[in-house]
Amino acid sequence: MATVTKFVDTDAFSTTTFNNKIDEINQGFSSLEGAGLKDCIIVGTSVANNLSLPSGSISKTLGYTQADCDYYCTSNSSTNTTMLNNIFAQPTEKGFRKVVFLPGIYLVNNTLRIADAYQIEGRGGATIQRDASMLDGNPTIAIRSSSGPVCFNGIIFYNDSTISSKTYFVEAAQPANIIIENCYFYNNSGNRDNWYGLKMPPSNMNIIKGNYFYQLEYGIEIGSTKYSKIEDNYANVTTFCCCSTSAEIEENAFLNNKGSFGFFMFALANPNLLSTFKKNIVSNNDIKCTLLFNYQDEGATPYQSNIYSQNIIRGAVADFTISGSYNVIIGNISNKTISSNTGSDGSVIANNVVDSTLTS
């Protein structure tokens, strides 16, 4: 915890009044800590970032030294992994613990395990990169926090090795609330097979906003969450998947996808909760349907009450495939006819525009 040093007798303006005021300041620091504002942990690295990302360049200079950091990584991925896991294993007794990664590349050869409530922030293109020796199937990040939310902001998750089994960049198995903002999930191996961006747990809330998903088989896999907000993301993946009881999916771009569905939503049964798919662009998908909503396993009860509006949809076949009742499909633009499943009893489909000249 930060403290302010008191004056000593040799200081020209050392007075009881000044030192009493300093006591008040230090008590203020203590109260802030008690309210959940923890000191930052600053992590740096000796490895400058030399990556080129599809969305732009990254600063190649570090601009700091080891003396500026609480912890300092090197090109030794094994040592880095042990050090970072020791940081994340520390319990957060009072609110968040905030960890800031300074610019550069952080090589890891095994999963980083987050066991409590953390706010993890990247500066200047801070990149957590999987070492080629890391085993297939091991996620880069494993979230195991059941006591509080885990937040990522501004981190690049990077890989340049091919794999043979399903592997996540971030995989959460505990019911913590997850917030992922302004992050980059980039597989640069040349083969998107088996690469997954995020796996979110069954929880009360997930927020996924302003992220980039590149060259992945799946963008997101979400458990039976009560509420998910997926907003302002860019995805170039095989399938971008959301499984949620209630979700707001707005202003995303699902482009150049290489699988059956540009977006796949598996909505769970709850007639009292509403999901919306609004103002999204789904384009240039090369196989079958562009959108599939409200899919459920065979024998399950069809679900209801979803709104799909003001989306732009372009693909080889652009369908809204709807199961369930009382869906609202209004004001969308597509290069093919927007249709519904025959089981959509009570749904409203109106004012949708078919434009065969629609381009990406």
N, C-alpha and C positions, 0 to 999 in steps of 0.2 A: 504494500500500500504506500502511496506517495505521502511524504511528510515535508514540512517546511522547517529548516534548521533555525534554531533560536540564535540571537545575538549573544556575544560574550562580553565580558567586562571591558575588554580593550577596544570594542567598537565605539566610535565617537557618539553615535546616537542610540546606544543601548539603554533602553528604559523599561521599567516594569510595564508601562502601557503597551509598548510595542510587543513585548513577549506575551502579554495577556491576549493581544489580538492574534498572535501566531497560534496560541492554544486554541482559539476559536476556529481558526482555519483548519488546523489538524483534526479537530473534532468534526468539522464539516466533511473532511475526507472520509473519516470513519463512518459517518452516517450515510454517505453515498455508497460506500462499499456494502453496508448493511442493506441498502435498498436494491442491491443487485448489480451495481456498476463496478466491475472488477478491473484491475490493472490489465493492460494489454500484454500479451506475450509476443515479442517480435522475433520472427524467424527469417534468416537470410541464407544465401547460398553463394558458393564460389563459382557456380556454373552459370555463365551468361546465357540468355535465351537467343537461340539462332533459328527459331521456327518461323515458317511462313504459313499464315493461315488464310483460307479463302476470303475472309472478310477484311483482311488488311494486315499490316506489318506490326511487329512488336518491338519495343525498345530493346536494343541489343546491349546496352550498357547497364551495369549494376547500379552505380552511383552511390554506393555505400561500402562500408568495410565491416569486418567481423566485430569490431568494437561497438558498432551501432546495434548489435543484435543480442537477444537473450540466448538464442540457440543458432548454430551455424552449420549448414549442411555443406557437403563436398560432392565429388563425383563418385564417392563410395556409397552405392545404393543400400548395402546392408547396414552400414552405420547410420545412414539417414533414416531408414525404416525404424530401427531400434530407438533412435532419439525422438522421432515424431510420435511413435506409439507411447513412449514414456510421458510425453506432454499430454496426449489425449486420454491417458489412463488416470490422470489426476481428477479427483471428484470436485465438482463445482458446488460447494456448500451454500453459496449465496448467489442465486441467479446465474447468468451467463458467465462463462469464461471466454474472452475474446482472444483469438490467435490471428495475427496478421502475418501473411507471407509477403516478403518484399520481392521485387522483380528478380527473375531468374528461373532456372529449372531445378526441380527437386526430384531426383531419381529415387525410386523405391523398388525393392525387389520382393515385397510381400504386402499384404493388406494392411492399411491403416485403420485401426479400430477406434471408433469414437464412442465412449461409454457414458457420456453425460451431456448436459446442455452446453453447447458451444456455438459461438458465432465465429465463423472462419472466413476471413477476408483476404483477397488477393490484390496486390498492387502492381501496376505496370506490366501486366501479362504474366503474373506468377503462375508457373506451370508444374503440375504434379504429373510426372511421366513414369510410366511403367517400364522397368528394365526388361530387356529381352529374356532374362532368366526367370521372370515371374511365371508361376504355374498357371496354365489355363484353368478357368473356372473360379479363380480367386479374384474377388472384386478389388478395385483399387482402393475404395473406401467402403467400410462396413460400419453402419450406424447401429449401435446397440443401446441406445438411450431410452429408458422408460420414464425418466424423471423430468424431462423438460424438452423444449424444442431444440432442433439443430438447424443452423442457418449457414448457407454457403453464399458468398457474393464475390464475383470477380475472379474465380479460379478457372484455369484451363486444365482440363483432364485430357491427357494426350497418350496415344499409343502408336507405334509404328511396326508392330510385330503381328504376324498372322497367328490365329488360334484355331483349335479344333473342337472346343466345347463352349457352351453359353457362358459369357463373362460380362459382368456389369462394371461400369465405371463407378457408380455409386449404388450400393445395395443396402436397404434398411429393413431390418427384421423386427424391430420393436415398435410399439405404438406411439412413438414420439411424433409430434407435429414437425413437418419438414418444410423449410423454405429454401428454394434454390433460385437465385437471381443472378443475371448477368454472367453466367458461366458458359464455358465452351466444352463440348464433348466431341472430341475429334479423333477418329480412327484413321490413321494415314498409312495403313498397311497395304492398301490396294485391294483388300477383300473385306467386305462388310459382314460376311457370314459370322454368326454367333456373337456379334458385338451388340450389347445393350447399353443404352445411356443410363437410365435411372430405373430402379425398382423401389417403389414407395410402399410402406407398410399399411395395413389397416389402421387407421387413426382418425382423429377428429378433423384434421385439416392438413392439406398440402397446398402450398403456393409455389407455382413453377412459372417464372416470369422473366422475359427478356433474355432467354438462353439460345444458344446455337447448337444444333445436333447435326453432325456431318458423318456420312459414310458409315451408318450403323444399320443393323438389321431391324432393331426396334429402338424407338426413341424413348418411350416411357411405358413402364408396366406399373399400374397402381392397384393396390388391394381394395377391399370393400370399405373405402373411406366415406365418412359422412359428408365431407365437403372437399372439393378440389377446385382450385382456381388456376387455369392454364391460360396465360395471356402473353401476347407479344413475343412469341417464340418463333424461331426459324428452324425448320427441320428438313434435311435432305437425308431420308432414311428409307428403309423398305416399308415399315409400318410405324405409325405413331399411334400409340394405344392408350386409352384411358378407361379404367374400370372404377366406377364411383357411384355411390348412391345419389349424390347431387354434385353437379359440376357446372362451372362457368368456363366455357372454352371460347375465348374471344380474341380477335385481331391477331391470329397466328398465320404463318405462311407455311404450308405443307407442300413443298415443291420437289419435282424431279424424283419422286419416289419410285422404287423399282419392284414393288411387290403388288399383291392383289388389291390392297386398300391404301389410299392416301391417309385415311384416318379411320380407326376402328374403335368404336365405343361400346363397351359392354356395361350397360346400365343395370344396376341391381334393383330389385323390386321394392319400391316404397311409394305408394300412391300419394303420400303427403309431401314429397320432395320434388323439386323441379330442377331440370338441367337445361342449359342453353348452349347452343352452338351458333355463334353470331359474328359476322364481319370477318370471317376467315377466308383465306385464299387457298384452294386445293388445286394444284395444277401439274400437268405433265407426268401423270402416273401412267405406267406403260402396260398394265395388265388389268383386265376386268374392271371391277367397280372402283370408283373413286372414294365413295363414302359408304360405310355400313354402320347404322345406328341400332341400338336396342337389340342387339343379338343376345340370345340366351341359349343355354343348353337344351337339348331335346327334352320335352316333357315339362319344362319350366313354364310358369305363368307369364304371359306377355306383360311388359311393363308400360308405363304410361307417363303422360304429362312432361313432354320435352318440347322445346322451342328451337327451331332451326330457321334463321332469318338473315338476310343481307349478306349471304356468302357468295363467293365467286368460285365456280367449280369447273374444272377443265380436265378431261382425261379421255382415254380410249372409250370407256363407257362411264358416264357420270350419273350415278343413281343415288337417290336417297332410298335405302332399303329399310323400311320401317316395320317393326313388329310392335304390337301393343295398341293402346287406345289413347285418344285425346291428345295426339301430337299436333303441333302447329308448325306448318312448313310454309313460310310466307316471304316473298320478296327476294328470292335467290336468283342468281344468274348462272346458267349452265350452257355448255355446248351440246348437251344431249338432253333428252326428255327426263324430267324429274318425276319419278314414279314412287309408288308406295306398295308395300306388301298388302295382300288382300285381307290380312288379319287386322288392318288398322281401323277398326271400328270407331267412329266418332272423331277421327282426325280431320283437321282443316288443312287443305292444300290449295293455296290461292296466290295469284299475282306473282308467279314465278316466270322468269323470262328464259326462253331457249334461243341462243344465238350461236348458230353453227360456225360463224366466223371468229368466235372468241379465241384469242391467242393468249399465250402465257405472259 
